[in-house]
Amino acid sequence: MLLNLDPVLTGRLLLALDEMGHGDAVVVADAHFTASKLARKHLVDLPGLSSPRVLQAIRSVIVPDTHGPTLDLMESPDGLLPVQSELVEAARLDGEPYRMIERFAFYDLAAGAELIIRTGETRTYGNAIFRKGVTPIGEAAVVPA
C-alpha cells in the first residue's frame, strides 16, 4: 500500500500518468464519451466516479503545463455547465485560462492523448483534456553520478 495518495489513483492509472511527459494530455471523460474508440495508448475505466473527482485526484500528483493550453473543455451549446465549472475548479488553474473546444474538434484532440480515463459521470459535457507540466524537483533530489 502506498501512503499519501488519493484513493482514486489506482496502480494502472498511476503508471499511465507516470509514463506521460510534459505537454502530454490526459482526457477525463464522461460515461457517454467514445473512449475505447479514441484511446491509442492507455484507457482506464473508473465507473463509480465523477469527472471532477477524477481530475481532482490527478491534480494531486501532476502539475499543469505552463507552455500552451492546460485545460480544454468540450463546448456546450448551453454555455458553461455546472459540471464544467467543477472541472475548472478541480484543475486548480490559479487564474490561468481554459479553452472551450467545439465537440468534434475536442474528439480530434482527445484521439492524440496519451491517456483517456472514462468515468461514471452521467452529466453531459463532463469532459476535459488536461496537459501535464514539468514536475518541480529540488536540487536535493538529484543523485550525483
ABEGO torsion letter per residue (X at the ends): XBBGBBAABBAAAAAAAAABBBGBBBBBBBAABBAAAABAABBBBBAABBAAAAAAAAAAABBBBABEBABBBBBBAAEBBAAAAAAAAAAGAGGBBBBBBBAAAAAAAAAABABBBBBABABBGBBBBBBBBBBBBBAAABBBX
